[in-house]
Amino acid sequence: LQNLLQVVIRSDKDEDMTIDEHEIGDLINRIMGINGVEVNEPLFRERITSSGGSLQCVMDIIRNLMDDNVTEGDEIFTIKD
């Protein structure tokens, strides 16, 4: 989880505390570069853009990773063994 949070902060290239549309692709690539993490890219993009992309909203989306009650198909992140 700590790695994911650092990745989000580093992906905010213009340091405006928002993951803008042009920063989402880099963020997804960075997350996918973390060993064992898979991303539901279309759902992640949709959630970021619909939330306005604020870092707080993105952090809340990442907390989805810790939620055991996410229904199948709504998972944004999957940890591979």
C-alpha positions in Angstrom: 0.0 0.0 0.0 2.8 2.4 0.8 4.4 1.8 -2.6 1.0 2.6 -4.2 0.7 5.9 -2.3 4.2 7.0 -3.3 3.5 6.1 -6.9 0.4 8.3 -6.9 2.3 11.3 -5.5 5.1 10.9 -8.0 2.6 10.7 -10.9 1.3 14.2 -10.1 3.9 15.7 -12.4 2.6 19.3 -12.1 2.3 19.0 -8.3 -1.2 20.5 -8.3 -2.5 17.7 -6.0 -4.6 16.3 -8.8 -4.1 13.4 -11.2 -5.1 15.0 -14.4 -6.3 13.1 -17.5 -2.8 13.3 -19.1 -1.2 11.8 -15.9 -3.5 8.8 -15.5 -1.6 6.7 -18.1 1.7 7.2 -16.3 0.1 6.4 -13.0 -1.3 3.1 -14.3 2.0 2.1 -15.9 3.8 2.8 -12.6 1.2 0.8 -10.6 1.5 -2.1 -13.1 5.3 -2.0 -12.5 4.8 -2.9 -8.9 5.3 -6.7 -8.7 2.1 -8.6 -8.0 -0.3 -5.7 -8.7 -2.9 -5.9 -11.5 -5.1 -2.9 -12.4 -8.6 -2.9 -13.9 -7.5 0.0 -16.2 -10.9 1.1 -17.6 -12.6 1.1 -14.2 -9.6 2.9 -12.6 -9.6 5.6 -15.3 -13.4 6.1 -14.9 -13.2 6.4 -11.1 -10.3 8.9 -11.3 -12.0 11.1 -13.9 -15.5 10.9 -12.2 -13.9 11.9 -8.9 -12.1 14.9 -10.3 -8.7 13.3 -9.9 -7.8 14.9 -6.5 -5.1 13.0 -4.7 -7.4 12.4 -1.8 -9.9 10.7 -4.1 -7.2 8.7 -5.8 -6.0 7.6 -2.3 -9.6 6.6 -1.5 -9.7 4.5 -4.7 -6.5 2.8 -3.7 -8.0 1.9 -0.3 -10.3 -0.3 -2.4 -7.4 -2.7 -2.4 -7.8 -3.2 1.3 -11.6 -3.8 1.1 -12.6 -7.5 1.3 -16.2 -6.7 0.5 -15.7 -5.5 -3.1 -18.1 -7.3 -5.4 -16.6 -9.4 -8.2 -16.0 -7.2 -11.3 -15.7 -4.0 -9.2 -12.2 -4.7 -8.1 -9.8 -2.0 -9.3 -6.7 -3.7 -8.0 -5.8 -7.4 -7.7 -2.8 -8.7 -5.9 -1.3 -11.8 -7.6 0.4 -14.4 -5.5 
